[in-house]
Amino acid sequence: MKKFRTACFLLIAALLCGAVCGCAADRSEVPESSSTNVQVNGIDEADIVKLLPGGYIIKLQSDGITVSKAKSGLVTVLKKNPIVDYSPRKMFVCGNVLVAIGGITRVYIYEPEDDYYYSDGWLYAAQTEIRLYDITEPESGGEDLPMLRSILVRGDYAASRLYLGKLYVQTILNSEQTLGYDIKDSLTGNKKLAAYAPRGNSGDYEYRRGSDYYNGGAILVCLNLNHYTAEYKATFYDCLIKDMYFSEQGIFFIAGYYERVWELFFLFFPRNTIYFSNYIFSADAETLQIKAVSAGLRSPNWGNAIADRFSLHAAENHLFVVTREKDRSFSVRAYGLDLKLISKLDGVARNETLHGVTFEDGYCYFVTYRNVDPLFKVDISDPKNIKLVGELKIPGFSEYLKPFSCYMLGLGYTDGRQVKVSLFDISGDEPVEINNVVIVNFSYVEAINNPKAILVNEPNNIFGFSVGNSYYVFGIEDGRLSVRKKLDTDGSASSRIVRAVTISGYFYALSDSAIESYALPEFGFVDAFSVKINV
């Protein structure tokens, strides 16, 4: 019996050791290639660079789309697809299908005498084009990409996601003008959609077509890319959608309404006033139908009570939202998936402005700013009891927060509007700034407003983005943030590095006209390759 107990103990110890070693091995394993920096893991977002397994780089540039093969630091351009009648802005890759989105066109209808929605005297309706290309054989079949399908959707492009092989594209209708159709498909023809009002037509909000208070509309299209020739689903939401948050729990829209409210003026006289309020409504990812609508949230001075999609986070059948209240303070709210309020923490950072927001491991982190940068840490592990556990006040502010390894990285500005990257220790209740790196003489960085411009690769210890004419690669060495590599360009628009990727131990810096390669981990220069289409 004693030998049996000893054997059992050794077996359990071995299993535990294997589990721990396995976790360590998984963390240290370097993936074949990097991926787009997205808000929710597993839900892809459109960008100007996408990677295919096997070392293929698909790049959207000013003169078209290129497909290149990267191997051991060497780059071979395989496809050069010039675009003369189309201006794509973003891309997705799903299996053997490349999706290019954008190409906004304005169809001019007639010349009115006086109308709010016109350009150069002509009334127009905007359209967003979705083109599907075949990339089954990137190394054969000539330089052009065969086009499979074209879909025109009425409205200006707003957002898109790719989830489980399904493409979701949302457009915004800022005017009531129509073309007689909402969707024009190269395979199935024209389609007119029935307008669906998420809040109904109760008349409690302004809906004066053609006026400054027109609430607008939005179209959401869902196309299964596994069967790209199949019929798609589309819905016309009769409201103004400000942003879209997509999660495994469903689709959540931040909507805005101009509402008419009767209130007393000087205690005795009623006054008809227009206010702007935010609502959240959730849609089913399969049917695109509305499942729930929240109560209205009104912010002071006609501002948005909900800043953007980064203020939302869905987890374990709950939705957490950072909101601005009428008293100019901020709240962290917990909703059920029916969008009924469960609880909230309010009264935080009154009279300040909201900047970066992120959620990680049962906590909400957000930054506000007035004179100093408070980084707040809020415990949301119990939706019925949201608690503020700590805050850090430092000069400047972070516009974007990103969990990185066991730390938090903040990208923002100093008080003097210089670019600042901060490393925070968030292991305790009170966040601690370990150190920061300031990049002087620059005040605008695309990555601050567009996180997809950031290369985040934890296994290779890389956090990189472009600043002016240089690309900075940061890493954490001995528990402190440092610049691992700075890549300088000649300053021309075509040479400025817009994205970077890693593939099988090599770092590739992508500009509009070229791809440069470097060997990791020391960033030894390998070569530079032209990817110009029109030479």
N, C-alpha and C positions, 0 to 999 in steps of 0.2 A: 504493500500500500504506500509506503514511504517513497519507493522508487516511482510509483505511478504519479504521486503528487508532484515529485520533482520533475518528471517528464512533462506533466501538464503545465507546470510553472514555466519551464523552458520553452514550451511550444507557444504559450501566450506571450512570453517576452519576445520571442522571435517574430510573432505576428505584429506586435506593437512596434518593434524596431523596424520591421519591413514597411509598416504603414507610414512611420515617421520618415524613413529614408525615401520612400516613394514620394511623399509630399515634397521633400527637399529636392529630389531629382526633377519633379515636375516644375518647381519654381526656377531651377537653374537651366532647364531645357530651353534652348534658343529656337524660336520658330523659324520656319523657312523664310518667311517674309513678313513685313509689317502690314498694317491695315489702316483704314481710315479712322481717325479719332472721332468716335461717335458718343452720343449722350447715353444710350442704353446698349449694353453689350448684346450682340446677336441681332440687332436691328440696324441695318446699314443705312447710311445717308449718302446722298449724291455728292460727288466732288469732281474735280478736273483731272484727277489721276486715280486709276484703279489697277490692281494687280490680278493676274491670272496664275493659277498653279503652273509650275514649270519655268518660272522666271520671266513671264511676259508682263511688259509695262504698257498700259493703254493710257494715252495722254491726250487731253484736249488742249489745243493751243490756238493761237490767233488765226492760223491759216488752215486749220482742219483737225483731223484726228490721226494719230500715229499709233502703230502697234510695234513694239520693239522686243527683242529677246535679250535678256541680261544673263550672262553666265561668267562666273569667275572674274567679274569686273569689266568684261567686254560687252559691248552693246551692238546689236545688229538690228537695223530698222527693217521691218518686214512689210508693213502696210503704211501707205501714205494716202489718206482719204481727204482730198481737198473739199471744202464746203463753200459753195458760191451763192447758194440760194437759201441759206439757213444759218442761224447763229446760235448753236447750242451753248448752254451755260454750265450744265452739270452732267454727270454720267453715272450709270450703274453697270455692273457686270453680274449676270446671273447665268451660270452654266455656259452655254454656247451663244448667249444673246447679250449684245451690248445695247444699252438704252441711253440715248442722248436726249436731254430735256432742255427746252428753252426755245430758241428761235422765235421769240415773240414778234408777231406781225400785227400791224394795225390795218384793218380793212376800213377804208374811208367810205362813208355811206352817202352823205350829201352835204351841201354847204348851207348851214343855217344862218339866220340873221343874227341871233344872239342865243347862245346856249352855254351852259356851264361846262359841259364835257366836250371840248373840241381842241384841236391843235391846228394852228395855221389856218383857222377859219373853217376847218372840215371836221365834221362829227365822225368819230371812229369807234370801232369795237376791237379790243385787244384779243389776241389768240396766243396760246402756248402750244408748241408742237412737240410731240413725242415720237422719236424715230427709233425703230428697232433694227439692228444690224446683225448679220450672221458672222460669228467669229469662231466657227467650228474648226477651221483649218487656217490658223494664223500664218503658217509657213508656206502656204501654197494658194493657188487660185488668183494670182495677180496682186497688184497693190491696192486696189479698191476694195472696200467693204460692201458686200451685197446687202441691200436694204430689204428687210422683210415686211415692214409695215410702217405706216405713218398715221398718227392720230392728232388732229387739231382739237384743242379744248378751249372754249371761250374763256377769256379772263387772263389776267397777268399771273405768271408763275409765282407761287408762294412757298410751297414745301413739298417734299417727297420722302418716301421711305421704301425700303425693300425688306420684306419679312416673309420667311418661309416660301420663297419663290414667287411672292406676289408683290407687284409694284403698286404703290399708292401715290398719286399725284394730286395736289390741291392747288386750285387757282382762285384768284380773288376777282370779283366783279365790282368795280368801283362806280359803275354807272349802269343804267337800265337799258342801254342800247343793245340790240340784238341783231343777229345776222339771219334770223329765221331758223337757226340751228344752234345747239350748244356743243355738239361734238360732230366732227367730220372725219370719218375713218376711211382709209384707202381700201379696206377690205369690205366693210359693211355699209358704207354710205353715211348719210347724215342722220342725226338723232336729236330730237328735242326732249328735254327733261322737264318733268313736272316739279315746280318749286315746292320745297318742304320747309315750313317754318318751325324750327325747334321749340319756340315758345308759343306757337299758335298765333292767331290773329285777334288777340283780345283787345287791341287798341290802346294798351297801356304804354306803348312806346311809339316814337315818331316814325312815320313811314311815308314821307312826302317825296315821291319820286322826282328827281331833277333838282331837289333842294340841297342846301348845305348839310342837312341832317339825314340824307338818304342813308339807310343802314346797309345797303349793298347786299352782296351775296357771295357764295362760294360754291365751287364744283369740286367734288372728290371722285376720282376715277380709280378703280381697282382692276388691274390686268394680271392674270395668271401667266407668268413668263414660262412656266413649264409647258403650257399649251398656248403659245403666243398668237395662234390664229383663232383662238376661241373668242366668244363674245365676252365682253367685260361688264363690270358693274359700275354704275355712276349715279351720283345723287347731287341734286341742286339744293343747297341749304340757303334759305332766304334770310340771311343775317350777315353781319360783318364779322368775319373770323380774323382775329389778330395773330394767332399762332397755333401750331399743332404739336402736341406731345404724344408720342407713340410708345406704347409699352406692351408687354405680354398680357397685361390686364385689359387692354383695349386702347381705343383712340380717344384722346381728350383734346377738345378744342377750347381755346380761349376766345370767347366771342365778345363783341362790344355792341352796345345799343345806346342810341340817343333816346332818353326817356322823358316824357312830359309829366311834370309834377306840379300840382297846385299847392301853393304854400302861402302863408300869411306874410304880408309886407307891412311894416310899421304896425303890427299887432292887429290891425283891423281890415286891411285891404288884401284880398286874395290876388296872387300873382302866378301866372303860368310860366314855369321855368323849365328849360331843357337841361338835363344832366346826362353825363356819359357814365354808363355802368358796365362792368365786366361780368360775364356769366361763364361758367364752365359747363360744357355738355359733352357727354361721352357717346361714342358711336361703336356699334358692333363691327369688328374687322371683317366679318363674313358678309353681313347683309348691308352694311353701311348705314343702317337705320339708327336713329337716336334712342339710347337706352335711358338716359337720365339727364336732368338739367338742374344745376345748382341754384341757390338763391342769388340775387344780385349783389355785387360788391361795388360800392361807389367810393371813388377816391377824390380828394380835394382838387379843385382847379381843373376839372375836366381831364385829369391824368388817368393813366391805367392803374387799376388796383393790383393787377398781376402783370409783372414786367414782361415776361416771355416764357418760353417752354422750359427753361432751366429752373424756373420757380416751382415746377411740378415734379412729383416723384411718386410712382405707384409701387407698392410692395405689400404682399400678403393681404390682398383684398382691401387695401386702403389707399387713399390718395392724399398725399401731403402737399400743401401749397403755402408758399410765402406770399403774403399779401400786404398791401398798404391800406391803412384804415383812414376813415374820414377825419380822425384827430391827428393825422400825419405821423402816426407811429406804424410799426410793422408787427405783423402777427404770423405765427406758424399754425396753420389749420390742419386738422385731420378729418377727412371725409370717408364714408363708406363708398363702395362702388355705386351705390344708388345716389351719390352726391348729396347725402344728408350730413350736415355737420355733426361730428362726434364731440370734438373739443377743440380748444385753441389756446395758444399762449399769446397774449397780446401786450401792448404797451412797451414794445422794444424800440429803442433808437428813434425817439420822436424828433421830428424836424430834420431828419437826415435823408440822404438819397441811397437807394439800393444799388449795389454793384454786383459782385460775384455771388453765385449760389450753387451749392452742390450737396449731394446726399451720399453718405457712405456708412455702411455697417450700423444702421440704426440711429444715425445722427444726421442732423441738418446743419450745414455750415453756411453762413452768409455774411457778407461784408457790407457795411453802410459807411457813409462818409459825410462829414461836414468840415471839421477841423483836423480830426485824426481818423485813422482807419480802425474801427472796431471789428474784429473777426469774432462772430458769435458761434458758439457751439451749443446746439439744442438737442436734447435726448428725445427721440420720437419712437423709441422701442415699444412704449405703451401708448397707443393712440388715444386712450382715455386720460392720460396724465402726461402731457407734453411739458418738459422742464428745461429751463435755461440753466446749463451747468457751468458755463464759463465764457469769458470774453477776453480778447487781447486788443489793446489800443496801441497803434504804432503810426508814425507819419506815413502819408500816402494812402493808397487803397489798391486792392486787387479786383480787377474786372472779371477774371476767370480763375476758377479754382479747380484743381485736378488732383485726385488721389494718385500717389506715385510711390510704389513699394509701401513702406509703413509710414510715409510722410504725406504732407499735403503741399502741393506747389501752387503758388499764387502769381498770376501774371497781371500786371497793372502799371500804375504810375506812381512816381514820387509826388510830393507837394508841388515841385517845380515842373511837373508834367514830363519828366524823364521816364523812360521805360524801366520798370523794376520787376525782377523775378525773385520771389521770396520762397524760402524753404521753412515749413512749419512742422513742429512736432505736435501731433494731435493725440498722443497716447494717453495723456492725462486729462483732467477736467478743464484745465486752463490751457488753451493753445499757446505755444511758445514759438516765436520766430528765431530759428537757429542762426540764419544769416541770409543775406540777399546780395544780388548782383544788379548794379545799376548801369544801364547803357545810355551814355550821355549823348546829347545833341540829336535825339530822335524822339518824336512825340506820337507818331502813328505807326501802328503795327496791325497788319491784317489779322493776325492770330487772335488778337484781343476781341475782335468782333466776329471772327469766323474760326472757331476751334478746329475745324477740319484742316486748317493750314498748319497745325501743330503735328509734328511727328512724336508720338509717344510709344516708346519701346523699352519696357522695363527690363526684359532679359538682357538687352544690350546696354542698359543704363543710359538711354538717350531720351532727351526732351529737347526738341529743336524747333526753331521757327525763324522766319526771315525778318530782319530789321533793316530798313533802308536798302543799301547796296550789299549787305552782308547777311550770311546765314550763321546763326549761333547754335551750337550744340552744347547743351548742358548735361551734367551728370552729377551724381552724388558720390563723393570720395571721402572716406573716413567720417561719414556723418555730416558732411557739409556740401553745400551747393557750389559748383565751380563750372567754368567754361572749359569744355573738353576740346572744342575746335571752333575756329571762326573762319568761314569761307568768304572771301571778298570777291566782288565782281567789278567790272569796269563802269558800272552805273547806268548802262543803257537798259532800256525796257526789255529788250530781248534776252539780255544776259542775266537779269535779276532772278535769283532762285525763288521759285514760287512754291515748290513742294520738295520733299525728300522722302525716300523709302529705303528700307533695308531688305536685301535678298541674299540668303545663304552666306552670311559673313561679310557682305559688302554694303557700303553706303553709297546711294546714288542721289545726287543733287540735280533737280530738274528745273531748267529755265524754259522760257518759251521756245528757244531755238536749239537747245543742246541738253545733253545729259553727261554729267561728270561722275566718275566712279572713284571710290576710296576703299582701301582694305581696312576692315575692323580687326582689332580694337584701336589701333594707333592712328587711323585715318591717313594711311599712306596713299598718296595720289597714284592712280592707275592710268587713267586716260580720259579724254573728252571726246564726245561724239555728237555730230550735228544731226538734228532731227527736223531740219527745215523741209517743208513740202515744196514751196515755191522758191527754187534756187536759180 
